[in-house]
Amino acid sequence: MDGACSRCGVALLNVSADQLEETLLIHDWHDGGSYYSEPSEETDELLGSKLDVFQLESLIGSGGMGRVYLARHQHLDRRCALKVLSPKSARIDQDYVERFTNEGRATASLVHPHVVTIHSIGQSGGFHFLEMEFVPGRSLQRLLRDEQRLTPVRATSLAVMIAEGLACAHRDGIVHRDLKPDNILLSHRGLAKIADFGLAKRLSTIRRKNCAKDLAGTPNFMAPELFQGQPASPASDVYALGVCYFLMLSGRLPFVANSIEDLMSRVSTEPLPSIRELCPRVSLEMGEALSLLLSKSPQNRPCDGIEAAQLLQAVLGQTRDIESLLNDAFSGDPSIEWTRSDNRYRLKLQLPDGRRQTVFVEPSDHSADERLLLIYSTCCPADATFFEAALRLNSVIPHGGLALREIDGREMFVMVDTYPRSTVDVEEIRRSILEVASRADAVEQRLTGEDRY
C-alpha cells in the first residue's frame, strides 16, 4: 500500500518512499493511530569535519539512531564506518545512549567473518560514536530490492553465513534482537556480515492486552513469543533468520498485515505459507529447514544459531540432487544403468565376472540435518535357513553390513552402506555402489548359488 512500512504493512504518515529504504522506523501506537518518527533534518555539521581521530569523508546511511559515515582513522590511516549517535535522538530518549553503548561493548567481543567488527567506542564534542569495520558492498535489503528473490542455493548459502554469525554471538551469550535484511551487510565478494547488535528498536504499545508494554525488534521479523511478552532469546533470533530465509527464497514476507494487532494474530496463529508452492525450485530439504526455523513454538526451532547453522549446512550439502551425483559418478559407463521412482534410484550393474546385481540409492527418513544416503543391494530372501550363515558372514565383512529390509513387499537380506547426505561426494557414491554390489553378489552366490538379484 502507499505510505506503508515495507516490513509490517502498517500505514505511515508523512514519509516518502526514499525514507523507507534503509531507515529505522519507530511506530508509536495511540488508540489505533500511528506516526513515523523520521531522522533529524538538521544540517549535517559533521560531514567533511574531524571527530576525535576520524576524518568524516561521506555519508553512508542514516536512521533513527543516528548516521553512519565513511571515515578515515588518521592515526592508523585506515578506512572505517563510523556510527554517530544523533544528539537529538539522545535528548528524546536517554535510553538511546545506553543501547548505543551496549552495542559497542557487546559486539566488540565478537570476532567472526560473518559479524561486522567493532574497533572502538568513544565520545567527543558531545557526540557518541562506534568505529566499525567498513564493509564495501550493500545490505541484504538492497540486494532483495534489486533482485526480488534469490536462487535457492544462493539464499541457503547466505542463510548459512548469517546463522554462523549468530552462532558466534550466541556462544558469547549475546542476542541480536533485531535481525533483518537491513542489518545484514554483503561484501563485494558475497560475504554476509551481521551488524547492529544491541540496537533493538522499540515499539511502544498502549492498552494492548496479552502483550508486553515494550516490544523490541521489527514487527515482521519478531517471533510469536515476543508478542506475548517473553524476552528475546537465541531462539527468537533463529525465527528472525527464518523470516530472512523465507524472504530470500520467495521475495515476500511470510506474514503481512495492515495493523499490528492483525500481524500479531497472523504470526501467532496462521500456518506458514508453503514455500514450495510459492517457489517450486525450493527443495524438500530447504522447505523442511524453513519450517523448523519458523516454528511458532521456540521449543521446536533450533535452539540457537549453532543448531541453525548445522541444519542449514546440512541442507546446503544436499543441494546437489542424487541424480546429478550419479551422473558424475558413472557418466559414460555402459555397465551401469538406473531408473528412479520417487526418491529411490534402482541401479543395474554388470559385474566383471558376467554376473549382475541391483543396487538401490535413496535418502533416509531422518530430519534434514541428520539425513543419510542409503546405498543397499539385495542378497537373497530372508529365509530362516540363511540366518546362521548370514550372521557369520556379517562378522567378517570389512565395509558395510548385512541387514534385513523390505524390498517390493518382501523381507530380504541386503548389503547396506550409509553416508551423511549433507557431505557425501561423487567418489564416495561411486566406490560404495561398486563395493555394495560386489559384496551383495558374493553373499547371494554363497548362500543360494544363484544370480537373481
C-alpha positions in Angstrom: 0.0 0.0 0.0 1.1 3.6 -0.5 2.9 5.1 2.5 3.1 1.7 4.2 6.0 0.1 6.0 7.7 -2.5 3.8 8.2 -4.7 6.8 4.9 -4.7 8.7 2.5 -3.2 6.1 1.2 -0.5 8.6 0.2 2.9 7.2 2.8 5.6 7.8 2.2 9.3 7.9 4.5 12.0 6.4 7.1 9.6 5.0 8.5 9.4 1.5 9.4 6.2 -0.3 13.1 7.0 -0.2 13.0 7.2 3.5 11.7 3.6 3.8 14.8 2.2 2.2 17.4 1.9 4.9 16.0 3.9 7.8 14.8 3.0 11.3 11.0 3.1 11.7 9.6 3.8 15.1 5.9 3.3 15.4 4.1 4.8 18.4 0.6 3.4 18.8 -2.1 5.6 20.3 -5.6 4.2 20.1 -5.1 2.7 16.7 -3.2 5.6 15.1 0.4 5.8 14.1 3.1 8.2 13.0 6.5 8.0 11.6 9.4 9.4 13.6 11.9 10.3 11.0 15.7 11.1 11.3 16.7 14.6 12.1 16.6 17.1 9.2 19.2 19.3 10.7 22.3 20.3 8.7 24.9 17.6 8.7 27.6 19.6 10.5 29.9 16.6 10.8 30.3 15.8 7.1 33.8 16.7 6.0 34.9 17.5 9.5 37.0 15.8 12.1 35.6 13.9 15.1 38.2 12.7 17.5 40.8 10.9 15.4 38.4 10.4 12.5 38.0 12.4 9.3 34.4 12.0 8.1 34.5 11.7 4.3 31.0 10.8 3.2 27.6 9.8 4.5 26.9 6.0 4.1 23.4 5.9 5.6 21.1 7.3 8.3 18.5 6.0 10.6 16.5 6.7 13.7 19.6 6.3 16.0 22.0 8.4 14.0 24.2 8.4 10.9 26.9 6.2 9.5 29.9 7.9 7.8 32.7 6.6 5.7 35.7 7.8 7.7 39.4 7.6 7.9 41.3 6.9 11.1 44.0 9.4 10.9 46.4 7.7 13.3 46.1 4.3 11.6 45.4 5.6 8.1 42.6 3.1 7.6 39.0 3.5 6.3 36.2 2.6 8.7 32.5 3.1 9.2 31.8 5.5 12.0 28.3 5.3 13.5 27.5 8.6 15.3 24.5 8.8 17.6 22.2 11.6 16.9 22.3 14.2 19.8 18.6 14.9 19.1 17.7 11.2 19.5 19.7 11.1 22.7 17.8 14.0 24.1 14.4 12.5 23.1 15.2 9.1 24.7 18.1 8.8 27.2 17.9 5.0 26.8 19.4 5.5 23.3 22.8 6.3 24.7 22.8 3.2 26.8 21.7 1.0 24.0 24.2 2.5 21.7 27.0 1.9 24.2 25.7 -1.6 24.8 26.1 -2.4 21.1 29.8 -1.4 21.2 30.6 -3.3 24.3 28.7 -6.5 23.3 29.9 -6.7 19.7 33.5 -5.8 20.5 33.9 -9.3 21.9 32.8 -10.9 18.7 35.5 -11.7 16.1 34.0 -13.7 13.2 33.9 -13.5 9.4 30.2 -13.1 9.5 29.9 -10.3 12.1 30.8 -6.7 11.5 33.8 -6.0 13.7 33.6 -3.1 16.3 37.0 -1.5 16.7 36.3 1.1 19.3 33.7 3.1 21.1 34.0 6.7 22.2 32.7 10.2 22.8 33.9 13.5 21.5 32.4 17.0 21.3 29.1 15.8 22.6 28.8 13.0 20.1 28.8 9.3 20.9 30.3 7.1 18.2 31.2 3.5 17.3 34.2 2.8 15.0 33.3 -0.3 12.9 34.7 -2.3 10.1 33.9 -0.8 6.7 32.1 -3.4 4.5 32.1 -2.2 0.9 29.0 -3.6 -0.8 25.3 -3.3 0.1 22.8 -4.6 2.5 20.7 -7.7 2.0 17.7 -5.5 1.9 19.1 -3.5 -1.0 20.0 -6.8 -2.8 16.5 -8.1 -2.4 15.1 -4.8 -3.6 17.2 -5.0 -6.7 16.7 -8.8 -7.4 13.4 -9.5 -5.7 14.3 -13.1 -4.8 17.4 -15.2 -4.8 18.1 -18.7 -6.2 17.5 -21.4 -3.6 21.2 -22.3 -3.4 22.3 -18.7 -3.1 19.6 -18.0 -0.4 20.7 -21.1 1.5 24.3 -20.2 1.3 23.7 -16.7 2.7 21.4 -18.2 5.4 24.3 -20.4 6.5 26.6 -17.4 6.8 24.1 -15.5 8.8 23.5 -18.5 11.1 27.2 -18.8 11.6 27.4 -15.2 12.7 24.5 -15.7 15.1 26.2 -18.8 16.4 29.3 -16.8 17.3 27.1 -14.3 19.2 25.0 -16.9 20.9 28.2 -18.7 22.2 29.0 -15.5 23.9 25.5 -15.1 25.4 24.7 -12.2 23.0 21.2 -12.0 21.4 20.8 -9.7 18.4 17.1 -8.8 19.0 16.6 -7.1 15.6 18.0 -9.3 12.8 16.6 -8.3 9.4 17.9 -7.7 5.9 18.8 -4.0 6.7 21.2 -5.3 9.4 23.0 -7.8 7.2 25.7 -6.4 5.0 27.1 -8.1 1.9 30.7 -7.5 0.8 31.5 -7.3 -2.9 32.6 -10.9 -2.7 29.2 -12.0 -1.4 30.3 -12.4 2.3 27.4 -11.8 4.7 28.1 -9.9 7.9 25.7 -9.1 10.7 25.6 -5.6 12.0 23.7 -3.6 14.7 23.9 -5.9 17.6 22.3 -4.5 20.7 20.3 -1.9 18.7 16.8 -3.5 19.2 14.3 -0.8 18.2 11.3 -0.1 20.4 7.7 -0.5 19.5 5.6 1.1 22.3 2.1 -0.4 22.8 -0.6 1.3 24.8 -3.5 -0.5 26.3 -2.8 -3.8 24.5 -3.9 -7.0 26.2 -1.6 -10.0 26.3 1.3 -8.0 25.1 4.4 -6.5 26.7 4.4 -2.8 27.0 7.6 -2.5 25.0 8.4 -4.8 22.1 12.0 -4.8 20.9 12.5 -5.5 17.2 11.0 -5.0 13.8 7.4 -6.5 13.8 7.6 -8.8 10.7 10.8 -10.4 12.0 9.6 -10.9 15.5 8.9 -14.4 16.9 5.4 -15.2 18.2 6.6 -15.4 21.8 7.9 -11.8 21.7 4.4 -10.6 21.0 3.3 -12.5 24.1 5.8 -10.6 26.3 8.5 -13.2 26.5 12.1 -11.9 26.5 14.3 -12.1 23.4 16.4 -15.2 23.1 18.6 -17.1 20.7 15.5 -18.9 19.5 13.8 -15.6 18.6 17.0 -14.7 16.6 16.6 -18.0 14.9 13.0 -17.1 14.0 14.2 -13.8 12.5 16.7 -15.7 10.5 13.9 -17.9 9.2 12.0 -14.8 8.1 15.1 -13.6 6.2 15.4 -17.0 4.6 11.8 -17.0 3.6 12.2 -13.5 2.1 15.3 -14.5 0.2 13.6 -17.6 -1.3 10.2 -16.1 -2.1 10.7 -12.4 -2.5 7.9 -11.8 0.1 7.4 -11.9 3.8 5.6 -14.9 5.3 3.1 -12.8 7.2 1.9 -9.2 6.4 -1.0 -7.2 7.8 -2.5 -3.7 7.9 -2.2 -3.3 11.7 0.0 -4.5 14.5 -2.9 -6.4 16.1 -3.6 -8.3 12.8 0.1 -9.0 12.3 0.4 -10.4 15.8 -2.6 -12.6 15.3 -1.3 -14.0 11.9 2.2 -14.6 13.2 0.9 -16.4 16.3 -1.9 -18.5 14.7 -1.8 -18.8 10.9 0.1 -21.6 9.3 3.3 -20.8 7.4 2.6 -20.3 3.7 4.0 -23.2 1.6 7.4 -22.0 0.3 7.4 -24.8 -2.3 4.1 -23.5 -3.7 5.5 -20.0 -3.9 8.8 -21.2 -5.3 8.7 -24.7 -6.8 12.5 -24.7 -7.2 13.0 -24.9 -3.4 14.0 -28.4 -2.4 12.1 -30.5 0.1 15.1 -30.2 2.5 15.0 -26.4 2.2 11.3 -26.4 2.9 11.7 -28.6 6.0 14.5 -26.4 7.3 12.5 -23.3 6.8 9.5 -24.8 8.7 11.8 -25.6 11.6 13.3 -22.1 11.7 9.8 -20.5 11.6 8.1 -22.9 14.1 5.7 -20.9 16.2 7.0 -22.7 19.3 10.6 -21.8 20.3 11.0 -25.4 21.6 10.5 -26.7 18.1 13.1 -24.4 16.5 16.8 -24.9 16.5 17.6 -23.5 20.0 20.3 -21.1 18.8 22.5 -20.0 15.9 24.7 -23.0 16.4 22.0 -25.6 15.7 20.5 -23.4 12.9 23.9 -23.3 11.2 24.2 -27.1 11.4 20.8 -27.5 10.0 21.3 -25.2 7.1 24.8 -26.6 6.4 23.2 -30.0 6.1 20.6 -28.6 3.7 23.2 -26.8 1.6 25.2 -30.1 1.4 22.1 -31.7 -0.1 21.5 -29.1 -2.8 23.1 -31.4 -5.4 20.4 -33.9 -6.1 21.2 -37.6 -6.2 20.7 -38.0 -9.9 23.4 -35.4 -10.7 25.8 -37.2 -8.3 25.1 -40.5 -10.1 25.6 -38.9 -13.5 29.0 -37.6 -12.4 29.9 -40.9 -10.8 29.0 -43.2 -13.7 28.8 -40.9 -16.8 29.9 -42.9 -19.8 30.0 -46.3 -18.0 27.9 -48.7 -20.1 27.9 -51.4 -17.4 25.6 -49.3 -15.2 22.1 -48.0 -15.9 19.5 -46.6 -13.5 15.8 -45.6 -13.1 14.1 -43.5 -10.5 10.9 -44.0 -8.6 10.1 -41.0 -6.3 13.3 -40.6 -4.2 14.7 -44.1 -4.8 17.1 -44.9 -7.5 17.5 -48.5 -8.8 20.9 -49.2 -10.5 21.6 -52.3 -12.5 25.3 -53.2 -12.7 27.0 -55.7 -15.0 29.8 -57.2 -12.8 33.3 -58.1 -14.3 32.6 -61.8 -14.0 29.4 -61.6 -16.0 27.0 -61.7 -13.1 24.5 -58.9 -12.5 23.5 -57.0 -9.3 20.9 -54.4 -8.5 21.7 -51.5 -6.1 19.3 -49.0 -4.5 20.2 -45.5 -3.6 17.8 -43.3 -1.5 17.8 -40.7 1.3 16.7 -41.8 4.8 13.6 -40.5 6.5 15.5 -38.5 9.1 15.3 -34.8 9.5 17.3 -32.7 7.1 20.3 -32.2 9.4 20.5 -36.0 10.2 19.5 -37.4 6.9 21.6 -40.3 5.5 22.2 -41.6 2.0 21.3 -45.3 2.0 23.1 -47.5 -0.5 22.0 -51.1 -0.4 21.7 -54.2 -2.6 19.6 -57.3 -2.3 21.4 -60.6 -1.5 18.5 -63.1 -1.1 15.2 -63.7 0.7 15.4 -63.5 4.5 14.7 -67.3 4.9 15.4 -68.8 8.3 17.7 -71.3 6.8 20.1 -68.5 5.8 20.2 -66.7 9.2 23.2 -68.5 10.8 25.4 -68.3 7.6 24.4 -64.6 7.2 25.5 -63.8 10.8 28.9 -65.5 10.2 29.4 -63.5 7.0 28.4 -60.2 8.7 31.1 -60.6 11.3 33.9 -60.7 8.7 32.6 -58.0 6.3 35.1 -55.1 6.5 32.8 -52.4 5.0 29.0 -52.0 5.2 27.0 -54.8 6.6 24.1 -57.3 6.1 20.7 -56.2 7.3 17.0 -57.0 6.9 14.9 -54.8 4.6 11.6 -55.0 2.9 12.1 -54.9 -0.9 8.9 -54.8 -3.0 6.9 -56.2 -0.2 9.2 -59.0 0.9 11.8 -59.3 3.7 15.2 -59.6 2.2 18.8 -59.8 3.3 20.6 -56.7 1.9 24.1 -55.3 2.0 23.9 -51.7 3.3 26.3 -48.8 3.4 25.4 -45.2 4.6 26.8 -41.7 4.3 25.7 -38.4 5.7 23.5 -36.9 2.9 25.0 -33.4 3.5 28.6 -34.4 2.9 28.6 -37.4 0.5 30.6 -36.8 -2.6 30.8 -38.3 -6.1 33.8 -40.6 -5.3 32.1 -42.0 -2.1 29.0 -42.8 -4.0 30.9 -44.5 -6.9 33.1 -46.6 -4.6 30.2 -47.5 -2.3 27.9 -48.6 -5.0 30.5 -50.8 -6.6 31.6 -52.4 -3.3 28.0 -53.0 -2.1 27.1 -54.6 -5.4 30.2 -56.9 -5.3 29.7 -57.9 -1.7 25.9 -58.5 -2.1 26.5 -60.6 -5.1 29.1 -62.6 -3.2 26.7 -63.2 -0.4 24.0 -64.2 -2.8 26.3 -66.7 -4.5 27.5 -68.1 -1.2 24.0 -68.6 0.3 21.9 -69.5 -2.8 24.3 -70.2 -5.7 22.0 -68.2 -7.9 22.2 -64.8 -9.7 18.7 -63.4 -9.3 19.3 -60.0 -7.7 
